[in-house]
């Protein structure tokens, strides 16, 4: 399966919101951090808000945040929502499409099974499983270091300097 950019960008924005659950983020800030069009991201976030995935707050200190804990938001739910307008193949469209093979097609059933397996796999993961984590680099090597590994490296470095 190939996700639309609409879904891809929506998932990216949700990963950022999940990483900062105590903050409200403005669309402009999300768009800048993700290097995306403000207007395109606004459409996506409006759809996520209408579905109850994202909560919006107007005014000073306002912005976007997750409407419920990231652990309760399944990736399959979000993907189904954002991919709803895009059928996997023409014959999956609500109007049935215009494929003249539909009456005798033996592929459609297999594709339906594959699509459901795809969504079932995403249903097993939550947004919390994908929330971005703070990352820094080790001095000199440019490799990412998680906050926990950074603390351990600091303890090792402190112990080494004492000996």
N, C-alpha and C positions, 0 to 999 in steps of 0.2 A: 504494500500500500504506500501511496505517496500522499502526504498531507498537504493541504493548500497552505499558502503563505499566511492566510488569515488565521488558521489554526496554529501554525508554527509561532507566529508573533504573539498570539493569545497565550500560548503555553509559556513563552519566554517571559511575558509580563507577569503572569501568575507566579512563576518561579521567583521573580524579584519581590513580589508582594509577600510571598510565603517566607522569604528570608528576613523580612522586616515587619513582623506581625504587629508591632506596637507603633508603627508609623502609618500615616496617611501619605500617599505619594501622588503627586499631580501627574496628569497625563504628559505634560510637557517634560517633566523630569524623567519619566519612564521612557518616553520617545527619545530623549537625548541619550540616556544610558544605553538603550538598545539600538541606537542609530536607525530609527524608523521614522516614517512620516507621522507627524502629530495627528493629522486628520484620519489616516488609516487606522492608527492605534485607537483613536477616539471611537470609531465605529465598532471595533472589536470589544472595547471595554464597555460600551453601551449595551451590547448584546449580552456580555457576561453579567452586567448589572441587572438587566431585565430578567435573566434566568436565576438570579439570587446567588450567583457565585461571588460577585464583587459587590461591596457596599460603597455608596458614594456619599460624600458629605460636602456641602457647599460652604463657601465663606472662608474666613480666616482659619488657617489650620486644617482646612478641608482637603479633600483628595479622594483617593481610592484605597481600599483595604479589602482583605478577604472578608466575605460575609459570614463565614464559619471557619472553624479551625482547618488548617491545611490537611490534617490527617483524615478529615471527613470528606474531602473533595477528591473524588476518584478521577484518574486521568481519562478513563473511558467515558465518563460523564461529560467532561469538558470537550473531549475530542468529538463525541457524537453531536454535541450541541453546535460546535463551530463548523463541523463538516456537513451539517444537515442540508445545506443548499447544494452540495456537490455530490452527486451520485458516483459511486465507484465506476460504474459503466452505464451506458445510456439506458439499458433496459431496467435499471434499478430506479430510474426517475419516477416520481409520483405519477406522471402521465404515461409511463411505460415506454417512452422514447419512440423512435421511428425505425428501429432495426427490423428488417423484414425476416430475420431468422428466428425471432422470438417464439413463434408457435412451435418450432421444432428444435429449439436450442437446448443442448445438453451441457453447456458451459455454465449457464446462469446459476444452477444449483451448487456447483463446486465453488463458484466465486462467492456466493452467499455464505457458505460454510467458512471459507477463508476470511471473509470480512468479519463474521461473528467471532472467529478465533482471535483475530487481531484486537477487537474491542474487548474481548474477555481477558486477554493478557493485560491490556491497559486498565481494566477494572480491578486487577489485583494490586495495582500501585496507586498510592495517593500522592497528592501534591507535596506532602511533607517528605516523601521519599526523594523528591527532585528539587527541594528548596535549595537555593544557592547558599553556599557557605562562604564565610570570609576567608580569603586566601591572600597570603603574602609570599614573598620570595625569600629563599635562603640567600644570605650575602654571597655574591660571587658566582652563583650557579644559575640563577634565574628560574629554578624549579619551584613550582608552587608548594606551599607548606600550609597545612590546615592549622587552625587555632590550637588544637590539642597537640599536634606534633610540634608547633612552634614553641609551646610552653615546655615540652619535654626537651627540645633542643636548647632552650634557654637554661634549663636546669643542668644539662650536660656541660654546656659552655661555662657556667658558673663553677661547677665542680672542677673542671679542667684548669681553670684559672687559679684555683686555690692550691693546686698541687704543684 
